[in-house]
Amino acid sequence: MEIIETYINSKSGKVELSEDEIFISNDFVAVIDGATSKGKFSFEDKTSGKVAAEVLKSALTNMPRDITGVKAIEFLSNYLSLFYKEQGIYDFLCENRHETPTAAIIIYSVALKELWLVGDCQAIIDGVTYTNEKPIDLLVSEMRSMFIETELMKGATIEDLQEKDTGREFILPLLKRQYLFQNSKSQSKYVYEAIDGFKINEKGIKIHKLNNPKEIILSSDGYPKLFETLEKSEEYLEYVLKSDPLAYKIHKSTKGIVKGNISFDDRSYVRVRG
């Protein structure tokens, strides 16, 4: 694998706080997006999203080269579960599932020439875009957007809402309940998959067979839209951040730019040649 360009940064601008991770080896290329915490859980002063991303990155170094997509996701989930047990936090997380370290992931398998997605990371493979948006995120983002519009109509300013995101506070109870749909066997349209150390439904793992791809680009959803170069992806992100800092119009999200931060989410980008 020839690395063309990689980039990672946190929403705060402090790279060491990023809940995203990039993994590149001769066998796999991956982007891991640790989910923003909905509760108060932390481990060794690390957020739950950072814990998930770091543990899963470590797991990838031990994953068999010829493993299938479904088995790979099971391997990663089991690795996270074993971590909970080793650290003595498994029972606590079983009882407080909204606190569970959780991550989305996108992986390119060199051996199988396949792209595997769990959650809402994204890719461009030889000019073809692959996404995996969650209906539940779209719904909750719309609700936050509506609430922010009413706040502005009542006299709040953009600066006020960056100081205190009342739109985020409004949807937080729903975000905390969202875990009930995570990896659920329910037939609800709001069900979604994520790696959290517990069982994942195979049907939620997106597997795309590729035809000897020449160029692979993977990223987290910290980029509102993915382009075929880092420069263009950054340019579009900058346009969105300047035009819609609350992330309720151009790019509707569950969170905007908090005062003092540089973006609404962590972001990572990797571009390699196969």
C-alpha positions in Angstrom: 0.0 0.0 0.0 1.4 3.4 -1.0 0.3 6.2 1.3 -0.6 9.3 -0.6 -1.9 11.5 2.2 -3.4 11.2 5.7 -4.8 13.7 8.1 -6.4 13.6 11.5 -7.6 16.4 13.9 -10.0 16.9 16.7 -12.9 19.3 16.9 -10.9 21.2 19.6 -7.8 21.5 17.3 -5.8 19.4 19.8 -4.9 16.2 17.9 -4.2 14.2 21.0 -7.9 14.6 22.0 -9.2 13.2 18.7 -11.6 10.3 19.0 -10.8 9.2 15.5 -8.0 6.8 14.6 -6.3 5.8 11.3 -4.8 2.3 10.8 -2.6 1.3 7.8 -0.8 -2.0 7.3 0.0 -4.3 4.4 -3.3 -6.1 5.2 -5.8 -3.4 6.1 -6.6 0.3 5.8 -9.1 1.6 8.3 -10.7 4.7 9.8 -12.2 4.4 13.3 -14.6 7.0 14.5 -15.2 6.9 18.3 -18.7 8.1 19.1 -19.2 11.3 21.1 -20.1 10.4 24.7 -23.8 10.6 25.7 -23.0 10.1 29.4 -20.2 10.7 31.9 -18.1 7.6 31.5 -14.3 8.0 31.2 -11.4 5.7 31.6 -8.0 6.9 32.6 -9.1 10.5 31.7 -10.1 9.4 28.2 -13.6 9.8 26.8 -15.6 6.7 25.9 -15.1 7.4 22.1 -11.4 7.7 22.5 -11.2 4.4 24.5 -13.2 2.6 21.7 -11.0 4.0 18.9 -7.7 3.2 20.6 -8.7 -0.4 21.6 -10.0 -1.1 18.1 -6.9 0.2 16.5 -4.9 -2.1 18.7 -7.2 -5.0 17.7 -6.5 -4.4 14.0 -2.8 -5.2 14.5 -3.8 -8.7 15.6 -6.5 -9.4 13.0 -5.9 -12.3 10.6 -5.1 -11.1 7.0 -7.6 -13.4 5.3 -10.5 -12.9 7.8 -14.0 -12.3 6.2 -15.9 -9.1 6.8 -18.4 -10.5 9.2 -15.8 -12.4 11.2 -13.6 -9.2 11.3 -16.4 -7.2 12.9 -17.0 -10.0 15.4 -13.3 -10.1 16.2 -13.2 -6.4 16.8 -16.3 -6.4 19.0 -15.0 -9.4 21.0 -11.6 -7.6 21.5 -13.5 -4.6 22.9 -15.5 -6.8 25.2 -12.4 -8.6 26.5 -10.9 -5.1 27.3 -14.0 -4.3 29.4 -13.6 -7.6 31.3 -9.9 -7.1 31.9 -10.4 -3.6 33.2 -13.3 -4.7 35.5 -15.9 -2.5 33.8 -17.9 -5.1 31.9 -20.8 -5.4 34.5 -21.1 -1.6 34.8 -21.4 -1.2 31.0 -24.0 -4.0 30.8 -26.1 -2.0 33.3 -25.4 1.4 31.7 -25.4 0.8 28.0 -25.6 4.5 27.1 -22.2 4.9 28.6 -20.6 2.2 26.5 -17.5 3.0 24.4 -18.8 2.9 20.8 -17.3 3.4 17.4 -18.1 3.4 13.7 -15.5 1.8 11.4 -14.6 1.5 7.8 -12.0 -1.1 6.6 -10.4 -2.0 3.3 -9.2 -5.6 3.2 -6.2 -6.0 0.9 -6.5 -9.8 0.7 -10.2 -9.9 -0.1 -10.4 -6.6 -2.1 -13.5 -5.6 0.0 -14.8 -2.6 1.8 -16.5 -3.1 5.2 -18.6 -0.5 6.9 -20.2 -0.4 10.3 -21.7 3.0 11.1 -21.4 6.3 9.2 -17.8 6.5 7.9 -17.4 7.1 4.2 -15.2 6.2 1.2 -14.3 7.0 -2.4 -12.9 4.0 -4.3 -11.7 4.8 -7.8 -14.2 7.6 -8.1 -17.2 5.8 -6.6 -18.6 7.2 -3.3 -19.7 4.9 -0.5 -21.7 6.2 2.5 -23.8 4.7 5.3 -25.9 7.4 6.9 -28.1 6.4 9.9 -31.8 7.3 9.6 -31.9 8.0 13.4 -29.2 10.6 13.1 -31.0 12.3 10.2 -34.2 12.5 12.3 -32.5 13.8 15.5 -30.5 16.3 13.4 -33.7 17.6 11.9 -35.2 18.0 15.4 -32.2 20.0 16.6 -32.3 22.1 13.4 -36.0 23.0 14.1 -35.2 23.8 17.7 -32.3 26.1 16.8 -34.5 27.9 14.3 -37.0 28.6 17.1 -34.2 29.8 19.4 -33.0 32.3 16.7 -36.6 33.4 16.1 -36.9 34.1 19.9 -33.9 36.4 19.8 -30.9 34.1 20.5 -27.7 34.8 18.5 -25.4 32.3 16.8 -22.8 33.3 19.4 -25.2 32.6 22.2 -25.9 29.1 20.9 -22.2 28.4 20.4 -21.7 29.3 24.0 -24.6 27.1 25.1 -26.0 24.7 22.5 -29.6 24.4 23.7 -30.4 22.5 20.5 -28.0 19.7 21.7 -29.5 19.9 25.1 -33.0 19.5 23.6 -32.1 16.3 21.7 -29.8 14.8 24.4 -32.6 12.7 26.0 -33.2 11.1 22.6 -29.4 10.6 22.1 -29.3 8.7 25.4 -32.3 6.5 24.4 -30.7 5.9 21.0 -28.6 3.0 22.4 -31.9 1.0 22.5 -31.7 0.8 18.7 -28.0 0.1 18.6 -27.4 -3.4 17.3 -31.0 -4.2 18.1 -32.9 -7.1 16.6 -36.0 -4.9 16.3 -37.4 -4.4 12.8 -37.5 -0.6 13.4 -36.1 1.7 10.7 -34.1 3.4 13.4 -31.9 0.3 14.1 -28.3 0.9 13.4 -25.0 -1.0 13.9 -21.9 0.1 15.9 -19.0 -1.6 17.5 -19.5 -1.5 21.2 -18.2 -4.8 22.6 -21.6 -6.5 22.4 -23.2 -8.5 19.6 -23.7 -7.0 16.2 -26.3 -8.0 13.6 -24.6 -9.4 10.5 -27.2 -7.7 8.3 -26.0 -4.3 9.4 -22.5 -4.9 8.2 -22.1 -3.4 4.8 -19.7 -5.3 2.5 -18.7 -4.1 -0.9 -16.8 -6.3 -3.3 -14.2 -4.3 -5.2 -12.5 -5.0 -8.5 -8.7 -4.5 -7.9 -9.1 -0.9 -6.8 -6.3 1.5 -7.6 -7.0 4.3 -5.2 -8.8 4.0 -1.8 -9.9 7.0 0.2 -11.5 6.5 3.7 -12.7 9.1 6.2 -14.9 9.7 9.2 -18.1 11.7 9.0 -16.2 14.7 10.3 -16.1 15.7 6.7 -19.6 16.8 5.6 -18.7 15.7 2.0 -15.7 13.6 0.9 -13.7 14.5 -2.1 -10.8 12.8 -4.0 -8.1 15.0 -2.3 -7.6 16.1 1.3 -7.3 19.7 0.1 -10.8 19.7 -1.5 -12.3 17.9 1.5 -10.9 20.5 3.8 -12.0 23.4 1.6 -15.6 22.2 1.6 -15.5 21.6 5.4 -14.2 25.2 5.8 -17.0 26.5 3.7 -19.6 24.7 5.8 -18.0 25.8 9.1 -18.0 29.5 8.1 -21.5 29.4 6.5 -23.2 27.2 9.1 -21.3 27.1 12.4 -24.3 25.7 14.3 -24.6 22.9 11.8 -28.4 23.3 11.3 -28.7 24.4 7.7 -26.2 23.3 5.1 -25.0 20.3 7.1 -27.5 19.4 9.7 -25.9 17.6 12.6 -26.5 16.6 16.2 -23.9 19.2 17.3 -22.4 22.4 16.0 -19.1 24.2 16.7 -18.8 24.8 20.5 -17.2 28.0 21.4 -13.4 27.5 21.4 -13.5 24.6 19.0 -12.5 24.6 15.4 -15.1 22.1 14.0 -18.3 20.3 15.0 -16.6 16.9 15.0 -13.2 15.1 14.9 -12.1 14.3 11.4 -9.7 11.8 9.7 -8.8 11.2 6.1 -6.6 8.6 4.5 -5.8 8.1 0.8 -3.7 5.2 -0.4 -2.9 3.6 -3.7 -3.4 -0.2 -3.9 
